[in-house]
Amino acid sequence: MLGVYVWVLSSQLSAPTIGWQARAVLLLTVVASSAVGTSVFLAAAWAMRVREVSDVLSLMRRASGRLRRGGSS
């Protein structure tokens, strides 16, 4: 996450006031570092066979199946 954070902020404008470009870069930083951090965390938890990860993934699969079928219980 730190690598993504540094990469995104390296292109940040160094203006004395925070403009919309800087705010957009900061928002992108939060989104990108969150996505990378979550992906790394899930990959590590899956590799270590953490049961809760499998439980959450199966819950998500069941929920997406219900949405595709029309939401019936």
C-alpha positions as a printed Julia matrix, in Angstrom:
73×3 Matrix{Float64}:
   0.0     0.0     0.0
   2.86    2.33    0.76
   4.27    1.79   -2.73
   0.97    2.71   -4.38
   0.65    5.71   -2.06
   4.1     7.03   -2.99
   3.52    6.35   -6.69
   0.24    8.27   -6.79
   1.45   11.17   -4.66
   4.63   11.57   -6.71
   2.51   13.19   -9.42
   0.73   15.54   -6.98
   0.96   19.24   -7.72
   2.94   21.26   -5.18
   0.63   24.28   -5.06
   0.27   26.34   -1.87
  -3.5    25.85   -1.91
  -5.28   22.57   -2.4
  -7.11   22.69   -5.71
  -9.42   20.15   -7.28
  -6.48   18.38   -8.93
  -4.83   17.75   -5.56
  -8.12   16.59   -4.07
  -8.62   14.22   -7.0
  -5.11   12.83   -6.5
  -5.74   12.33   -2.78
  -9.04   10.57   -3.5
  -7.31    8.37   -6.06
  -4.62    7.62   -3.48
  -7.17    6.46   -0.93
  -9.04    4.32   -3.46
  -5.91    2.79   -5.01
  -4.17    2.03   -1.73
  -7.36    0.55   -0.29
  -7.84   -1.69   -3.32
  -4.22   -2.88   -3.3
  -4.21   -3.39    0.47
  -7.46   -5.34    0.42
  -6.24   -7.51   -2.44
  -2.96   -8.31   -0.7
  -4.75   -9.04    2.57
  -7.26  -11.38    0.91
  -4.53  -13.16   -1.07
  -2.45  -13.7     2.07
  -5.47  -14.87    4.09
  -6.48  -17.24    1.26
  -2.91  -18.6     1.02
  -2.88  -19.26    4.76
  -6.24  -21.03    4.45
  -8.08  -18.68    6.8
 -11.57  -20.15    7.06
 -13.35  -16.81    7.34
 -12.17  -15.82    3.85
 -13.82  -18.92    2.37
 -16.97  -18.21    4.38
 -17.19  -14.63    3.1
 -16.52  -15.67   -0.5
 -19.22  -18.35   -0.39
 -21.64  -15.84    1.12
 -20.88  -13.41   -1.69
 -21.38  -16.14   -4.31
 -24.76  -17.07   -2.82
 -25.84  -13.43   -2.65
 -24.82  -12.76   -6.25
 -26.68  -15.9    -7.33
 -29.83  -14.64   -5.64
 -29.49  -11.27   -7.35
 -29.15  -12.95  -10.76
 -32.18  -15.17  -10.13
 -34.37  -12.25   -9.18
 -33.98  -11.95   -5.43
 -36.22  -14.82   -4.36
 -35.4   -16.45   -1.03
